[in-house]
Amino acid sequence: MGHGPCDKCEELLHGYLDRELSEVEHAEAEAHLDTCDYCRRRYRFESQLRKYIRLSAEERMPPGLLDKLAQLRTDPGQGGQASA
């Protein structure tokens, strides 16, 4: 495996998507994405995948389920087991 610009972008991609990079790393990743078609496509794919996952996770729980889960978590008498 080489240590070229695509390897560096691979290291920075998730931090870039999560907005966790330093200003220098962010500028480096953006400059690379501006010039590398492969990494730009990877970025678009990862970005779209995250959006899909975020939308999928927004599905609501059935009414009462969240309360029941909270009760199970805080009620030591349940021993982590739901009652019938």
C-alpha angles and dihedrals in degrees: 000000000000129000099226129136093281090058090052092048089050088057092049101038100091093041088050092050091046092046091235099126127109116249090259093050091045091052090046092051093047093049090051093047089052091059107030118074093190094054092042089056090047090051092050091048094049091045093051091045091054091049091051092049092047092051092046091052092056093075109124124242118239113271113279096015095103091051091048091050091049090050092051090050094051103033108088090189091068093062090211092299124115118231119235 
